[in-house]
Amino acid sequence: DLSVRSQQTEIMDDPQSDTDKLFDTLRSFRLINRLFSRMNTLIRKYIYKDILRRNLTSVTLVDLGAGSGDFAVDFVKWSRKSGISVRVICLDSDPRVVSFGKENTAKYSEISYVCKDVLSIDLKLYKPDYIVSNHFIHHLANDQIVQVIKKSFESAKYGMLFNDLRRSKISFLLYFLISHSVT
């Protein structure tokens, strides 16, 4: 029943889940995000434009539930082309995901990973200009979503951008087909 938000823990959130399958899932997200996530479009439309409008030369971005760091890499590439100094802090609570993300982003000194639960960390410590999140908040309980958004609003100097999924039968089918063709 897709009319009600699921409160079940996702398999990938289980610390006992199979690590190889988790890494396969993270790898499949690269293609899935490129094809279906509007995150890069939204970042261009709101974050990049705001950075340029403010004439910022240095930016700190915090990515909540950053996973493999694909969006952090895209942000760094854009920033390098634009001559903007950036620092990207990728937060994820799963040490396996953090390890995978560090390996995936190793060529980018601007990116660092922190293995912490977003609910237990003071985001203000990072002095973020922007806080972003892609397909992360659906992993949280309803009351936790409110906490994360409030905490982000209080911490981000210029803005925050949350993009999440909309579950549907077609999205489940497409995810199944793509994830099984990639792995």
URMOMO-V803195 format. One record per pair of residues at least 24 apart in sequence whose C-alpha atoms are under 10 Angstrom apart, sorted by the first residue. I is the first residue (numbers start at 0). J is the second residue. D is the distance in Angstrom with one decimal. If there is no record, write none. Layout:
i = {I	I}
j = {J	J}
d = {D	D}
//
This chain:
i = {0	0	1	1	1	1	2	2	3	4	4	4	4	4	5	5	5	5	6	6	6	6	6	7	7	7	8	8	8	8	9	9	11	11	11	12	12	12	13	14	14	14	14	18	18	20	21	21	21	22	22	22	22	22	22	23	23	23	23	24	24	24	24	25	25	25	25	25	25	25	25	25	26	26	26	26	26	26	26	26	27	27	27	27	27	27	27	28	28	28	28	28	28	28	29	29	29	29	29	30	30	30	31	31	31	31	31	32	32	32	32	33	33	35	35	35	35	36	36	36	36	36	37	37	37	37	38	38	38	38	38	38	38	38	38	39	39	39	39	41	41	41	42	42	42	42	42	42	42	42	43	43	45	45	45	46	46	46	46	46	46	46	46	46	47	47	47	47	49	49	50	50	50	50	50	51	51	53	54	55	55	56	56	56	56	56	57	57	57	57	57	57	58	58	58	58	58	58	58	58	58	59	59	59	59	59	59	59	59	59	59	59	59	59	59	60	60	60	60	60	60	60	60	60	60	60	60	60	60	60	60	61	61	61	61	61	61	61	61	61	61	61	61	61	61	61	61	61	61	61	61	62	62	62	62	62	62	62	62	62	62	62	62	62	62	62	62	63	63	63	63	63	63	63	63	63	63	63	63	63	63	63	63	63	63	63	64	64	64	64	64	64	64	64	64	64	64	64	64	64	64	64	64	64	65	65	65	65	65	65	65	65	65	65	65	65	65	65	66	66	66	66	66	66	66	66	66	66	66	66	66	66	66	66	67	67	67	67	67	67	67	67	67	67	68	68	68	68	68	68	68	68	68	68	68	69	69	69	70	70	70	71	71	71	71	71	71	71	72	72	72	72	72	72	72	74	74	75	75	75	75	76	84	85	85	86	86	86	86	87	87	87	87	87	87	88	88	88	88	88	89	89	89	89	89	90	90	90	90	90	90	90	91	91	91	91	92	92	92	117	117	117	117	117	118	118	118	118	118	120	121	121	121	122	122	122	122	122	122	123	123	123	123	123	123	124	125	125	126	126	126	127	127	127	127	127	127	127	128	128	128	128	128	128	129	129	129	129	129	129	129	130	130	130	130	130	130	130	130	131	131	131	131	131	131	132	132	132	132	132	133	133	133	133	133	134	134	134	134	134	135	135	135	135	136	136	136	136	137	137	137	137	138}
j = {167	168	165	166	167	168	166	167	166	137	140	141	165	166	137	138	140	166	137	138	139	140	141	138	139	140	137	138	139	140	137	138	93	96	138	92	93	138	93	92	93	94	95	95	96	182	95	96	99	67	95	96	99	100	182	178	179	181	182	178	179	181	182	66	67	68	69	96	99	100	178	182	66	67	69	99	103	178	181	182	174	177	178	179	180	181	182	66	67	69	174	177	178	181	67	68	69	70	181	177	178	181	173	174	177	178	181	69	70	133	134	69	70	164	170	173	174	133	134	162	163	164	133	162	163	164	70	131	132	133	134	160	161	162	163	70	73	74	133	160	161	162	70	73	74	131	159	160	161	162	74	77	158	159	160	74	128	129	130	131	157	158	159	160	74	77	78	81	157	158	78	83	128	129	157	81	83	157	83	83	84	81	82	83	84	85	82	83	84	85	86	128	83	84	85	86	87	126	127	128	129	84	85	86	87	88	109	125	126	127	128	129	130	155	156	85	86	87	88	89	110	125	126	127	128	129	130	131	155	158	159	86	87	88	89	90	110	111	112	122	125	126	127	128	129	130	131	132	151	155	159	87	88	89	90	91	112	127	129	130	131	132	133	135	159	160	161	88	89	90	91	92	113	116	117	122	130	131	132	133	134	135	136	147	151	161	89	90	91	92	93	96	97	114	115	116	117	131	132	133	134	135	136	138	89	90	91	92	96	97	100	112	113	131	132	133	134	135	90	91	92	93	95	96	97	98	99	100	101	103	112	133	134	135	91	96	97	98	99	100	101	102	103	104	96	97	99	100	101	102	103	104	110	111	112	100	103	104	131	132	133	100	104	107	109	110	111	131	103	104	105	106	107	109	110	109	110	107	108	109	110	107	109	109	110	110	111	125	127	111	112	125	127	129	130	112	113	125	127	130	113	114	115	131	132	114	115	116	117	120	122	132	115	116	117	135	116	117	118	143	146	147	150	151	143	144	146	147	150	150	150	151	154	147	150	151	153	154	155	150	151	153	154	155	156	154	154	155	154	155	156	151	154	155	156	157	158	159	154	155	156	157	158	159	154	155	156	157	158	159	160	154	155	156	157	158	159	160	161	155	158	159	160	161	162	159	160	161	162	163	160	161	162	163	164	161	162	163	164	165	161	162	163	164	161	162	163	164	162	163	164	165	163}
d = {9.4	9.6	9.4	6.6	6.4	7.9	9.0	9.0	9.9	8.7	9.8	9.4	9.9	8.8	8.8	9.6	9.3	9.8	8.9	8.5	8.2	6.7	8.6	8.8	9.8	9.2	9.9	7.2	8.7	9.4	9.6	7.2	9.5	9.8	9.8	9.3	7.9	7.8	9.1	9.9	7.3	9.1	8.7	7.4	9.1	8.8	8.6	8.1	9.7	9.0	8.5	7.8	7.3	9.9	9.5	8.4	9.5	8.2	5.8	7.1	9.4	9.0	7.7	7.1	6.3	9.7	9.8	8.2	8.5	9.1	9.7	10.0	9.9	7.8	9.8	9.7	9.8	8.9	7.9	7.9	9.3	7.6	5.5	8.4	8.7	5.8	6.8	9.2	8.6	8.9	9.3	9.3	7.8	9.3	8.4	9.5	6.8	9.3	9.8	8.1	8.7	8.2	9.1	7.4	7.2	7.8	9.6	8.9	9.2	9.1	9.3	9.6	9.9	9.5	9.3	9.7	9.6	8.2	8.5	8.2	8.4	8.0	9.1	7.7	9.3	9.8	8.0	9.3	8.7	6.6	9.2	8.9	8.7	6.5	8.9	7.4	8.0	8.7	9.8	8.0	9.4	8.3	9.3	10.0	8.5	8.7	10.0	7.7	10.0	9.9	9.4	9.5	8.9	9.3	8.2	9.8	9.9	7.7	9.7	9.3	9.0	7.8	8.4	8.1	8.9	8.7	8.9	9.8	8.3	8.9	9.9	9.1	9.4	9.7	9.0	9.1	9.5	9.7	9.5	7.4	9.0	9.2	7.4	4.8	6.0	8.4	9.2	5.6	4.5	5.6	8.1	9.3	7.4	6.3	4.8	6.4	8.3	9.7	7.8	6.2	8.0	8.7	5.7	4.8	5.8	7.7	9.6	7.8	7.1	5.0	5.3	6.7	8.7	9.5	9.6	7.5	6.3	4.8	6.3	8.5	9.6	8.7	8.8	5.5	6.0	4.9	5.7	7.4	8.8	9.9	9.4	8.5	5.8	4.7	6.0	7.3	9.8	9.8	9.9	8.3	7.8	9.0	6.1	8.2	6.4	4.8	6.3	8.4	9.5	8.8	9.3	7.3	6.2	4.8	6.1	8.7	9.5	9.8	8.6	6.0	5.0	5.6	8.2	9.8	9.9	9.6	9.8	8.5	6.4	5.1	6.7	9.5	10.0	9.3	7.1	9.9	7.3	6.3	5.0	7.7	9.5	7.2	8.8	9.4	9.6	9.2	7.2	5.5	4.7	7.5	9.2	9.4	9.7	9.8	9.7	8.8	8.0	9.1	6.6	7.5	8.1	5.5	8.2	9.3	5.3	5.7	5.9	9.5	8.8	8.6	8.0	8.7	9.8	8.9	7.2	7.5	9.1	8.0	8.1	6.5	9.4	8.9	9.7	5.9	7.1	9.7	8.1	6.2	9.7	9.9	9.8	9.3	9.7	9.0	9.4	6.7	7.5	8.8	6.2	4.0	7.7	8.5	6.3	7.8	9.6	9.1	9.0	5.5	8.0	9.6	7.0	6.5	8.5	9.6	8.9	8.4	8.0	8.0	9.5	9.4	8.5	10.0	8.2	9.2	9.1	7.0	9.6	9.8	8.9	6.7	9.9	9.2	7.3	9.1	7.8	10.0	9.8	7.5	9.4	7.1	8.0	9.0	8.4	6.2	8.6	6.2	7.9	9.7	9.2	6.3	8.4	9.6	9.0	9.7	9.8	5.8	7.0	7.9	8.9	9.5	6.1	8.5	9.9	9.8	9.9	6.0	6.4	7.7	7.1	9.7	9.9	9.8	5.9	6.6	7.5	9.8	4.7	7.4	9.8	9.7	9.6	7.2	9.3	9.8	7.5	9.5	7.4	6.7	8.6	9.6	8.2	9.6	8.5	9.8	7.3	7.2	8.8	6.0	8.3	8.7	8.6	8.0	5.0	7.7	9.4	8.7	8.7	9.5	7.2	7.3	7.6	9.2	6.7	5.2	6.2	8.3	9.1	9.6	8.3	5.2	4.5	5.3	6.8	8.5	8.6	5.2	6.5	5.9	5.0	5.3	7.8	8.2	6.0	8.9	8.8	6.7	4.6	6.4	8.3	9.6	8.6	5.5	4.7	5.7	8.0	8.3	6.4	4.8	6.1	7.9	8.4	6.1	4.8	5.7	8.5	8.0	6.0	4.2	5.9	9.6	8.4	8.0	6.6	8.8	8.0	8.4	6.7	9.1	9.9	6.9	7.6	9.4	9.9}
//
